Amino acid sequence: MRIELPVPFPLRSVNAWLFPGERPVLVDCGIGGTFDALVAGVRKAGVDPRDLHLHLSHGHVDHAGNARALHDAFGVPLIAPREEAPFVETFRRDEGPRNDAFAAALHTHGMPADDVQRIREQSDDIDAHLDDCPIAAEPEPEVRFGDRVATTLATPGHTPGSTCWLLDDAIVTGDTLLERITSNAVELKDDDHGAYHQYVQTLDGLRRYVGLEALPGHHAPFRITDAVLDHHMDRHRERRHRILALLDRPKTAWQLFPDVFPGLDRDNHYFMGMAEIVGHLHSLEIDGLVRKDETDGVRRWHR
């Protein structure tokens, strides 16, 4: 059962997937502030929230924001890979240092101070939608989702511990695969180097599941086809080639932004747009196609 919950982002909504039955499971739980709507959806399906087990596809605030509220109100255990602990167990505790690090990275990649400050303020607002929640257990290789057996698939890239689950005729994909929106990795800081590179490899590996129904993190279910995967892979390749072609002289990621994402000039697009550009630059660096130089704390890339 799909429980669709609102989010205050351009995506508009996020999915929580409920599997009633012998062992009721909820995959993802929406953003903080939607707790009452989530619980109403669970109860409408005839499930007592006290019987739930919560699995996370990944720990971003729009997917994990109600985890602590479920834990506190109903004792719902959170099951997620340890790699997701910074997103769910210590997210709020580490909020200041993490956002300082993101702000420093944006400055390093050429973003003007005023824009960095606005992004920092937005980050503080977004972080308020999730409270730290302990991870009770890590996912088993096979787990019962209601009355069905699901195989746990490690699909790193979008986040380090991103997870999908394979059922007999479907696959729960989180944000690893959406139908029309091209996901990526949040890669701005140097310690996230290679996350986007890993994500593209993970995405291409989903071809083995062509023909199955995808139960995604956002919007309606869809059939996985080669055409869907080709669309995403082509978008990633097009942006990669565009960035490489734009490096006719040394440029910062911020200087690349207007040509890589023409028309996306609103603050709420800057963070993810910059993260994708930096991810592409790091991927091109891994493949030996670009190099970086840093002067006065600002990083420029060149072929």
N, C-alpha and C positions, 0 to 999 in steps of 0.2 A: 504494500500500500504506500502510495506517495503522499507525504504530507508537505505541502508547499507553504513556505513561510516567507514573509517579506524581508528585504534587506535594504538599507539606505545607500545602495550603490547603484551604478548604471545597470547591473545585471537584474535588479528589481526583486528577484526571489531566489531562494535556495531550497533544495530538497532534503527532507529527512525520509529515509526509507524504512518502513515498519514491516517486520516479518512476524505476524502472529503465529501462535501454535505452541508446541510443547516447550520451547525455549524462546520466548519473545525477544526479538533483537531489534534495536533501532540503530541504523547506520546514519551517523551524523545527526545533529540536533538543532541546527539553526543558530542564529545570532542572539546574543543577549538582548532581552526586551521582548522576545516573542514566546516566552516560557508558557504563558497561559494558552496561547493558540496551539503550541506543540502538545501540551498535556490534553487539551480538548480533542485533538486529532487522534492521539493514542487511545483515549477512552471511547471515542466514537467507533473505533475498530474492535471494541470489546476487550481491550487489554488493560490490565491493572498496571499502572506505572511502576508499582513496587516489584513487579516480576521482570522488568526490563533488564537487558544487558546492552550497554552502549558501546558500539564499535565506531571508530573514526576512520574515514577515508584519509583525512589529514587534519592538522590542527589549526587551520586558519579560523579567524574569529567568526566568519559566517557559517562555519560548519561545526564548531566546537563551543560556541558561546554559551549554550545552555547546559553544558556538562556539569558545572559546579552546582547549579540550581537543581538538577535532577539528582545529583549525589546527596545534597543537603535535604531535599524534600522527601525523597523516596528511597534513598540508599542505593541508587543505581550505580553499579560498578562501571568504571571507564576502562576499556580495553583498547590499547594502542601500542605501537612500537616505541621503544625507548627513544628512538630518534626524534619522536614528536614531543618529548618532554619540554624542550624550550618553548613550544607553542602552547602547551596546556598546563604543565605543572609549575613553571616559573615565569610564565609570560608577563604577568602584571608585576611580579617582584623585580624582573629585569627590565622593566619598561624604560626607565631613564637611560641606563647605559646602552640599551639596544637602539633607541631612537637617536641618541647622540652619535652612535656609530653609523647609522643610516645617513644622518645629516652630514657627517664628515665625509662619507663616501660620495654623496651628491655634490658636495663642494669640490672634492677631488676630481670628479668627472665634469666639472665646468659649470654647474648650475649656479646662477647668481644668488647672493645671500638672501635677498628678499623672498625669492621663490623657495629656497631651502627652508626658511622660517615658516612659510605657509604650509609646506609639506609636513614639517615637524608638528605644527599645531593640529593638522588633520590626523596625523598618526596618534597623537594623544587622545583625540576624540574617538577614533576607531578602537583603540585599545580598551576603552571603557566598556566595550561590549562583551568582554570575556573576563571571568575570574579564574584564578588558578585552581586546578582540580587534580587530585592525585591519580596516577595511572595504577589501577588495581592489578592488571595482568597484561602480558603481551599476547598478541593473537596466536592461536594454535594453527598448525598447517591445515587442519580441517576443523570446522566449527559448525555447530547446528544453528541455522537461521530459521527460527520457528520450527517447522516440520521438515525442513530441507537441509541437506549437507552442502556447505560452501567450502571451496578451496581458497585459502588465503594466498594472494599474489602480491609479492613485494614489487612495487612499481615506482622506484625513486625518481626524483627529478622535480616535479612540481613542489614538493617538499622532500626532505631526506627520507622520511618514513611513509610517504604516500602509499596507500594500499588499495587494491581492488579485490573483489571476491567473485569467483567463478561458480555459477550454479549450473544446473543441467542445460538450461536454454537461455541463460542471461548472464550478464556480468555487471556488477556494481562498479562504476568507474570513477566516482568522485569527480575531481577536476582533472584527472589524468586524461580523460577524453570527453569533450563536449561535442555536440553535433556541429554547431556553426561557429562557436567562439574558439579561437586558437589560444589554448593555454600556454603558459611558459613557467619559468622558475623565477622566484625573487632572488636576483643575483646582482647585488650592488657592492657588498663588502668583499674584500679579498678572501676571507675565509669561506665564502660561498663559491669560490672559483670552480667552474666545471659543472655546476648544477644544471644549467641550461643544456650543456653538451649531453649530460646524462639523460635529461628529459626527452630530447629528440630520439635518442636510442630506445628509450622505453616506449615512446609513442609508436615508432616503427615496429617494435616487437609485438604490438597488439594485433598485427595482421593474422596471427594464428587464431584469432577469435572472430574472424569475418563470418557473418551469418547469424551471430548471436544478437539478442536485444541488449542494448546498453541502458543501464539505469544510472543516469548521470547526476552530478552534483547540482546542476542547474537545468531548468527547463524540462521538456517532456522526454520520455524514453524514445529511442530511435534504433534502427537496425544498423549494426556495424557492417560497412561495405568497404571494398577497396576504394571506391570513389570518395567516401568520407575521409578515409585515412590519406588518400592522395591529396585531397583538398588541403588538409592541415600540413602535410609534409611540403607541398608546393608553396604554401604561404611562408613557411619557415625558410625554405630555400630562396624564395624571392627576396625576403628581407636580408638574408645573409649576403646575397649577391649585390643588393642595392647598397648595403653598408660598405662592402669591399670596393665597389665602384666609386662611392663618395669620398673615399680616402685618397683623393688625388693630391692631397697635402695633409700634414698632420692636423688632426681635429680631435676635439673632445667629444664625449658622448652627447653632451648638451648641444653642441654645434651640429651634430648629426640628426638630432630629434626632429626638426621641422621637415626635413626631406624624407625621413623614414616614416613619420606619422603625420603627414600633412593634414591640417585642420584640427588636430587634437591639441588645442591650445588652452584647455581648461586645467586648473590645478588638479582635479581629481583623476586626470589621466597621466599626469607627469610621473608619478612614482612608478607605476607598472610599466609605462613606456620606457623610462630610463633603465629599469631593471632588465627589460628585454634587450635593449641595445647593448648594455654592458655584458649580458649573457652571450649575445652574438659575438662581441669583440673578444671575450674570453675563449669562446669556441674557436674562432678564427686563429687566436693565439696558440691554442692547443694544437691546431693543425699546421702551425708554422707559417701562416699566411699574413699575419700582422705582428707588429711590435709596438711597444709603448715606451714613451719617454715622459719624465715628470720634472717640471720646472716650477719652483715656488708653490709646491703643493698641488699643482694642477696637472692632470694626466692627459696626454695626447697620444693618439694612435696613428700609425702610418703603415703603409705596405712595405 
